[in-house]
Amino acid sequence: MTQNPVSSGHRFDAARRWDAALSLGFSMDDTDASGVTRMSRAYHHGPLRVQRPFYPEGRSGCCHVYLLHPPGGLVSGDALQIDVSVETGAQALVTTPAASKLYRADSHAVAWTQHTRLAVADDAILEWVPQETLAFDGSRGVQSLTLELASGARCLGWELLGLGRPASGLPFASGRLEQRFRLLHNGRPLWLERQLLEPEHPRFHGPWGQGGATVQGTLWVVGLPDPAEATVALRDALPAAEYWAVTVRRGVLLLRYLGQERNQAWALFQHARELLRPRLTGQAATVPRIWLT
């Protein structure tokens, strides 16, 4: 006998599923002699939008945009899709006003999904610098980030993840997070990575894996004129410690953090941006106003 999908509870996830999508485009304003970057496309579906563009660096400088997700986090069945394209000659910075949250899965262990695509054209610059993501105990989902860069594209970005709420005595003791990173340069893969975070697996606590760390992050930079020099500058300027490391592979600079302190990781990444942004764009690292509120 076929069960009624409503009475059996099988429609529970579908009924509460909350899809959201946002597609942004940035391009040079050909009618403006100052060469200002405009947000030329902003399509949205569901609870995912942007505030108006800001120009804290002057009208001819970088266009700052803040992503707004009113629910503040993802629950079972939710699907979030973000697409950002920066056209030739344009410069944009995209961030968020607060931390994103990944909530505990429902009784059916239904996963959420979040997919982000960033495309940067030749002679364009994108900074993808969201505030951290906090994964609560029992959260289950997949995060994917794809970077599609043209030959002369420049990009600085980061992803910062906190696991559980250790300060409240609520560790990330169950659940399953999958993270996927893909960086394509002229269609060719430069950096492909897949990571599973499962507290019940030995690699989560083993020194050869997560090592019990509750905060992790990756900062990347593509398009530096001299990545080796930038690496040396970071090693000289950042605090000597075991919780971070920096490498360069095929022109991609990667700064990794693995530790226990969200504020420590955030300060490290901000300090690194202060050093790297002038080398990447020729401009000082202006702090987005939303980070100061």
FENSULBEL-V476711 format. One record per helix or strand of 3 or more residues. SS is the DSSP state (a for helix, b for strand). FROM is the first residue (numbers start at 1). TO is the last residue. If there is no record, write none. Layout:
ss:SS from:FROM to:TO
ss:SS from:FROM to:TO
This chain:
ss:a from:12 to:16
ss:b from:19 to:28
ss:b from:37 to:45
ss:b from:63 to:68
ss:b from:79 to:86
ss:b from:91 to:96
ss:b from:100 to:102
ss:b from:112 to:120
ss:b from:125 to:129
ss:b from:133 to:135
ss:b from:140 to:149
ss:b from:154 to:163
ss:a from:166 to:168
ss:b from:176 to:185
ss:b from:188 to:197
ss:a from:202 to:205
ss:b from:215 to:222
ss:a from:227 to:237
ss:b from:244 to:249
ss:b from:252 to:259
ss:a from:262 to:281
ss:a from:289 to:292
